[in-house]
Amino acid sequence: MDTGDAGAGGQGMTVDVLAQRAGMTVRNVRAHAARGLLPPPRLQGRTGYYGTEHLARLELITQLQEQGFALAAIERLVASTPRQSAEEALAQYLHMLAPWAPEPSLEMAATELPGWLGVEVAGDTWQALVDAGLVVHHDGGRIRVPNPGLVRAGAEAVRLGMAPRDLVIMREELTTHVGAVTARFVDLFRRTVWADFVGEGLPADRAQQVRDVVGALQPVAAQALLATFRESMPAAISLFLDEVSDAFEQGHPRSGTGDGTGGGVAAADSEA
């Protein structure tokens, strides 16, 4: 151990050294401690000294936050878990999130975005992307794309002739509906596999099995969503074609074909 860990007489790390090692501010460390996310330090006089277990806990918390885990959820987990098992539980959650980790964000010069997407990015499109959080501006004319796969999919849709702003609105709807579906999958996992695992006292010999189940949920959920989409799309297309046919028969060929409402028959009736 180097002198930075030794503190006074080899007692451990001061809060300043701990914060530096964890890559955060002293204020953040103290805030985590106030929330009960860190075990109390060992006191020597009026100075608290921290050990490697405190550093490991902070690193776990940081990794969980980077994976999208809410700080409040981490707090509840730590509070409801015996101290000797909290580290194991946090690590278990981190391992469970690994298969679902999103594609890493992408940073580039703002001028590079149109070339990367392969489509022109007009001023109103820029604003729509920024407002939706799909593009984040940084200093020096640089941007960050938090979810490159989603933005690339949008660019493909633009190439197919769809309006960027409509796609941004659709993204919000997708987030709502897919969020509800994923919540149901997670709830099912929580009430079955995870409940059994916790009930058995988080046995180490079952930890890998639990992680395997979470990893397998990804292709299972994706397959279920795709199968349901494939089942629903023909019905939606059939309804669209029926509406368009009715509109043509009534002499209103434009109804239902470009207004984005999907209400060809109603539009034709209102014009008649």
C-alpha positions in Angstrom: 0.0 0.0 0.0 1.3 3.5 -0.8 1.5 6.4 1.5 -1.8 7.8 0.2 -3.6 4.8 1.8 -1.7 4.9 5.1 -3.2 8.0 6.6 -2.0 8.7 10.2 0.0 5.8 11.4 -1.2 3.4 8.7 -4.9 3.8 9.8 -6.4 4.0 6.3 -7.5 6.7 3.9 -8.8 10.1 4.8 -12.0 11.2 3.1 -10.0 13.4 0.8 -7.8 10.5 -0.3 -10.9 8.2 -0.6 -12.6 10.8 -2.8 -9.6 11.1 -5.0 -9.2 7.4 -5.4 -12.9 7.0 -6.2 -12.9 9.8 -8.8 -15.5 11.9 -7.1 -15.7 15.0 -4.9 -15.5 14.9 -1.1 -19.0 16.3 -1.1 -20.3 13.3 -3.0 -18.5 10.9 -0.7 -20.1 12.6 2.3 -23.5 12.6 0.6 -23.2 8.8 0.0 -22.2 8.4 3.6 -25.2 10.5 4.8 -27.5 8.3 2.8 -26.1 5.2 4.5 -24.5 3.9 1.4 -21.1 3.7 3.1 -20.2 1.9 6.3 -19.0 4.3 9.0 -15.3 5.1 9.0 -13.0 4.1 11.8 -12.4 7.1 14.0 -9.0 8.1 15.3 -9.7 11.1 17.4 -11.9 13.4 15.3 -10.6 12.0 12.0 -12.4 9.2 10.2 -10.3 6.7 8.2 -11.6 4.6 5.4 -10.4 1.3 4.0 -10.4 -0.6 0.7 -13.9 -1.8 1.4 -15.2 1.8 1.3 -13.4 2.4 -2.0 -14.9 -0.9 -3.4 -18.3 0.2 -2.3 -18.0 3.6 -4.0 -16.7 2.0 -7.2 -19.7 -0.4 -7.2 -22.1 2.5 -6.7 -20.5 4.5 -9.6 -20.7 1.5 -11.9 -24.4 0.9 -11.0 -25.2 4.6 -11.7 -23.4 4.4 -15.1 -25.6 1.4 -16.0 -28.7 3.5 -15.2 -29.4 2.3 -11.7 -31.0 5.1 -9.6 -29.2 6.2 -6.5 -32.5 5.8 -4.5 -32.7 2.2 -5.6 -29.1 1.6 -4.5 -29.9 3.2 -1.1 -32.9 0.9 -0.6 -30.9 -2.1 -1.6 -28.1 -1.3 0.9 -30.6 -0.4 3.7 -32.5 -3.7 3.3 -29.4 -5.9 3.1 -27.3 -7.1 6.0 -24.0 -5.2 6.0 -21.9 -8.3 5.4 -24.1 -9.1 2.3 -24.5 -5.6 0.8 -21.3 -5.8 -1.2 -22.3 -9.1 -2.7 -25.8 -7.9 -3.5 -24.5 -4.7 -5.2 -22.1 -6.7 -7.2 -24.9 -9.2 -8.1 -27.0 -6.3 -9.4 -24.1 -5.0 -11.4 -23.5 -8.4 -13.0 -27.2 -8.7 -13.8 -27.2 -5.3 -15.6 -24.2 -6.3 -17.8 -26.1 -8.2 -20.5 -28.4 -5.2 -20.9 -25.7 -2.5 -21.1 -26.6 -0.1 -23.9 -24.3 0.6 -26.7 -21.6 3.0 -25.6 -22.3 6.7 -26.3 -20.4 8.3 -29.2 -18.7 11.7 -29.1 -17.8 13.6 -32.3 -17.5 17.1 -33.8 -21.0 18.4 -34.5 -20.0 18.8 -38.2 -19.4 15.1 -38.4 -23.0 14.0 -37.5 -24.6 14.3 -41.0 -21.8 12.2 -42.5 -22.0 9.6 -39.7 -25.8 9.4 -40.2 -25.7 9.6 -44.0 -28.5 12.2 -44.1 -28.7 15.9 -43.9 -29.5 17.4 -40.5 -31.5 20.6 -40.9 -31.8 23.2 -38.1 -35.2 22.1 -36.9 -34.0 18.4 -36.9 -31.0 19.4 -34.8 -33.3 21.1 -32.2 -35.6 18.1 -32.2 -32.7 15.8 -31.5 -31.3 18.0 -28.7 -34.8 18.5 -27.1 -35.3 14.7 -27.0 -31.8 14.2 -25.5 -30.7 12.1 -28.5 -27.8 14.6 -29.1 -26.0 16.5 -26.3 -23.9 19.6 -27.0 -20.5 19.9 -25.5 -18.0 22.8 -25.5 -15.7 23.2 -28.5 -18.3 22.4 -31.1 -18.5 18.7 -30.0 -21.6 16.6 -29.4 -22.3 13.3 -27.7 -24.8 10.7 -28.9 -26.0 8.8 -25.9 -27.8 6.1 -27.9 -26.1 5.7 -31.3 -28.2 2.7 -32.3 -31.5 4.5 -31.8 -30.2 7.6 -33.8 -29.0 5.4 -36.6 -32.4 3.7 -36.8 -34.0 7.1 -37.0 -31.6 8.1 -39.8 -32.6 4.9 -41.7 -36.3 5.9 -41.3 -35.5 9.4 -42.6 -33.9 7.8 -45.7 -37.2 6.0 -46.2 -39.0 9.3 -46.4 -40.3 9.8 -42.8 -40.1 13.2 -41.1 -37.5 13.5 -38.3 -39.8 15.3 -35.9 -42.5 12.6 -36.3 -39.8 10.0 -35.5 -38.8 11.9 -32.4 -42.4 11.8 -31.2 -42.6 8.1 -32.0 -39.5 7.5 -30.0 -41.3 8.9 -26.9 -44.2 6.5 -27.6 -41.8 3.6 -27.9 -40.1 4.5 -24.7 -43.4 4.5 -22.9 -44.7 1.2 -24.3 -41.4 -0.7 -24.3 -40.8 0.6 -20.7 -44.1 -1.0 -19.6 -43.2 -4.3 -21.3 -39.7 -4.4 -19.7 -41.2 -3.5 -16.3 -43.4 -6.6 -16.6 -40.5 -8.8 -17.5 -38.4 -7.5 -14.6 -41.4 -7.9 -12.2 -41.8 -11.5 -13.4 -38.1 -12.1 -12.7 -38.3 -10.4 -9.3 -41.3 -12.5 -8.2 -39.8 -15.8 -9.3 -36.1 -16.3 -9.8 -34.9 -13.4 -7.6 -37.4 -14.1 -4.8 -36.1 -17.7 -4.6 -32.5 -16.5 -4.6 -33.1 -14.0 -1.8 -35.2 -16.5 0.1 -32.2 -18.9 0.1 -29.9 -16.2 1.5 -28.1 -15.2 -1.7 -26.1 -18.5 -2.0 -22.8 -18.0 -3.8 -23.3 -21.3 -5.8 -26.5 -19.9 -7.4 -25.2 -16.5 -8.2 -24.0 -17.5 -11.7 -27.3 -19.2 -12.4 -29.2 -16.0 -11.6 -26.9 -14.0 -13.8 -27.5 -16.5 -16.6 -31.2 -16.1 -16.3 -31.0 -12.3 -16.6 -28.7 -12.6 -19.6 -31.1 -15.1 -21.3 -34.0 -12.7 -20.7 -32.6 -10.3 -23.3 -33.0 -12.6 -26.4 -36.3 -14.0 -24.9 -37.8 -10.6 -24.5 -36.5 -9.4 -27.8 -37.9 -12.4 -29.6 -41.3 -12.0 -27.9 -41.5 -8.3 -28.9 -40.5 -9.0 -32.5 -43.0 -11.9 -32.8 -45.8 -9.7 -31.4 -44.8 -6.9 -33.7 -44.8 -9.3 -36.7 -48.2 -10.5 -35.6 -49.6 -6.9 -35.2 -48.1 -5.3 -38.3 -50.1 -7.2 -40.9 -53.3 -6.2 -39.2 -52.2 -2.6 -39.1 -51.2 -2.6 -42.8 -54.5 -4.3 -43.7 -56.5 -1.6 -41.9 -54.4 1.1 -43.6 -55.1 -0.5 -47.1 -58.8 -0.7 -46.3 -58.9 3.0 -45.4 -57.0 4.0 -48.5 -59.3 1.8 -50.7 -62.4 3.4 -49.2 -60.9 6.9 -49.7 -60.2 6.2 -53.4 -63.7 4.8 -53.9 -65.2 7.9 -52.4 -63.0 10.2 -54.6 -60.6 11.3 -51.9 -57.3 9.5 -52.7 -55.2 11.7 -50.4 -57.3 10.9 -47.3 -55.4 8.6 -44.9 -52.2 8.6 -47.0 -50.2 11.5 -45.8 -51.8 13.2 -42.8 -50.3 10.8 -40.3 -53.6 10.3 -38.5 -54.5 6.9 -40.0 -58.1 8.1 -40.2 -58.7 7.9 -44.0 -62.4 6.9 -43.7 -63.3 9.6 -41.2 -61.5 12.2 -43.2 -63.3 11.2 -46.3 -66.7 11.2 -44.6 -66.0 14.7 -43.2 -65.2 16.0 -46.6 -68.2 14.5 -48.3 
